[in-house]
Amino acid sequence: MSEKAKLSIPAPPEGYVWAQDYRAADGRIVPGIASRLGITYHTYRKWRMRGETPPTVLIGKRLAARIEWVEQFNAKREKEALDAFNATVQDIEYSMRPAESRLAA
């Protein structure tokens, strides 16, 4: 299937985005939920089965989400990653032994 045929999906309702990328009426490609999360559509489907995606709704036979939901989900993931990184850095800083002086033999 050609790239053009894959993207010939009708636009979602205003304020929503499909799970897959799609082509807008003016010809530009609009990133879907998966692209906005930085993953492939197949990975998105796996995450969705595990409940690790923003809330979605079915519109017809297509998965869609409000753009705000996707942005909030991304912000939450970014905050969790930064919190985990900062906790790791603090653990490393406080768990290091102080330097010991070398004794001449």
N, C-alpha and C positions, 0 to 999 in steps of 0.2 A: 504494500500500500504506500502510495507516495505521501510525502510530507504535506502537500497541499490538501490531499483528500482527508488526512487525519485531522487537519485543522478546520475542516468545513463544518463546524459545530455552531448552531445558532447561539447568539449571545444570551447570557443568563439575565434574570431580572435585575433592575437597577440596585446597586449596593451588594450584589452577590458575585461570587466567582465560582466557576466550575472546578472540579478536581483536576482536570487536565487543561493544558494550554488550549487556547482557541483563537481564532482570527476575528477581530472586530470588523464592523461594517466598513471602516476606512482602510482595511487591509493590514493593519498592524497586528502583531501577535501579542495577545494578552496572557501573562503568566497565570496559570491555575494555582490551586492550593499547593500541589506537590512542588511546583517550581518556586513558589514563595517560601516554602519550608526548606528549599535547597536539596530536595531528593527527587528521585524518579517517581513516576506514577505507580510503578509496581511496588516500590518500597512504601509509598503512601498507603497502598491497599493492605500491605502486611501490617503497618502501624495501626491502621484503622481496625483491623481484626483484633488487635491487642488493646484497643482503646487508648492509643497514644497520639491522637490527632485532635484538632479543634472540633467542636460540635459541627455536625453536618446535617443537611436535610435533603430529602429526595424531591426534586422538581421534575416531574415526569419520570423518566428513567435515569436521570443524571444526578450525581452527587454535587451539592453546592454548599457553600458556607458564606456567611456574611464576611465582608472584607475586614471588618473590625474584629471579628472572632479570630481570624487568622493572625492579624497583627498582635492581638492580646496574647495569643498562644505563643507566638515568636518571642514577645517581650518576656513572658514568663519563663520560657526555656533559657533565654539569655541570662536572666536574673539567677536562675538556678545554677547555671554553669559558672557564673562569676562568684556566687556564694561558695560553691564547692571548691573553686580554685583558691579563693581567699582563705578558706578553712585549711586547705592543704598547705598553703604557704605559711600560715600561722603555726601549724603543727610542726613543720620542718624547722622553723626559726626557734621554737621553744623546746624542741626535743634534742637539739644538738648539744653535745657536751662541750664545755669550754676547752679551749686549747690548753694542753699541758706543756710545761716547760721541759726542754730536753736536758737530761742529766749527762754530764761528761762521764765516760766510762773509764 
